[in-house]
Amino acid sequence: MKISQAANAAGLSAKTLRYYESVGLVSFTRDSNGYRVLGDGDIQTLEFIAHARALGFSITECRELLSLYADDSRASADVKAMAQVHLTAIDKKIHELAHMRDTIAELVNSCAGDQRPDCPILDGIKDLR
């Protein structure tokens, strides 16, 4: 299967597949003419990565998840611990975004939005700490 076909099957772009290969996240066998040879197993791996990335896992974390997935002797506790760390990071981001949203909403609500040059939004950004 060609790289563009594999990319479509996995819901990714060919550029993304090439990137994943360049950073060593995946490796593909090559035909005698140098073309990549991708099969169903490669598609499953790429779909797994796509799903993990959609959940916000980094390339490094995806590499670790793939390693755990391939290890039949893994303990589910190892996977859970990794997912828990990721969940904690997501919760922290949510908290930070909520604070950011509240601050911006307060600034927007304080602005008359008229033709005068004074702007509480700009003043508020300047004074943030």
N, C-alpha and C positions, 0 to 999 in steps of 0.2 A: 504494500500500500504506500502511496506517495505521502509526503509530509503534509500536503494540503488536505488530503483525504483524512489522514489521521487526526489532524487538527480539527477539522469539521466534526468528525465522529466524537472527539473528546470535548467539543465545545470551546476550543481554544483557537488562537491564531497560529499560523505557521511561524510567525516571528516569536511568539511565546515559546513554542516548542524548541526553536533554535536557541533561545535564551536559556531555557531549562537545561538544554544539553551543554551549552557553553559554561554554565556554572556547576556542572557535574551533578545536577539533580537527577537527570536521567541519562542513559547512554543507549544508543541504538546500534545494532549491527549494521555493517555496510556491505553492499553487494560488490562484486568485482569491479563494477564501473564507478564505485564510490557513492552511489545513492544509498540513502538510509533504507533499511528494511524494517518496517513496522508491522507488528501483528496484533492479534486480539489482546494478548497480555500487555503489550505496550499501551493500547488504548485504555485498558482498565487502570493501569498505573497513572496515565495522564488524567483520567477522570477523577481518580482518587486525589491527585494533586490539585485539580481544579476545584474540587469540593472543599479541600482543606484551605486553599487560598481564599475561597469565598467566605470561609469562616474566620478569616483574618490571620491564619497561621503564616509565619514568615517562611522564606525559602529554607532557612536553617531548621526551623521546626518541622517543615514538610519532609526534609531529609531524615530527621529523627523519627517522624511518624512512619515513613516508608520502611525504615529499618525495623521499627517495632512491628509493623504489619507483616513483614517478611519473616520475623522471628517466631517460630512456632512454640518456642519455650519461654516467650515473654510472659510477664505477669501483668494482668490487667491493671494492677495497682500502678505500674509504671506509666501506662497510658493515661490513667485517671489523674495521676499527679501532674503530668504534663498539661493535660486539659484544664486542670484546676488553676495552674499558674496563668494560663491563657485567659481563663474566665475572670480571674482577679484583675488582670490587666485591662480587660474589657470594662469591668465594673468601674475601675479608676477613670478610664476615658469617658464613660458615660457621666460620671460625677463632674469631671472637668468640663465637658460639653454643656451640661445643665447649668453650671455656674457661669460659663461664658454666655450662654443664651440669656440667662437672667440679667447679666450686666448689660448686654447689648439691648435687650428689651427696655431696660430702665433708661438707657441713653436715648433710644428712639422715642420713647414716651415723653422725655423731657424736652424734645426739640419741637418748636412750632412749625418748622418746615415752610417758612415764609420767605420773603425776599430780603430780609435783613441779613447782614453778614455775620452776626454773632451766631455761634453754633455750639450748643451744649454737648453735642456728640464729640466734636473735636476737642473741646475743653476737657470732657470726661476722659477721653483716650489719653490726653496729655497728662492728666492727673492720676491715672491708674497706678496702683502699686500692688 
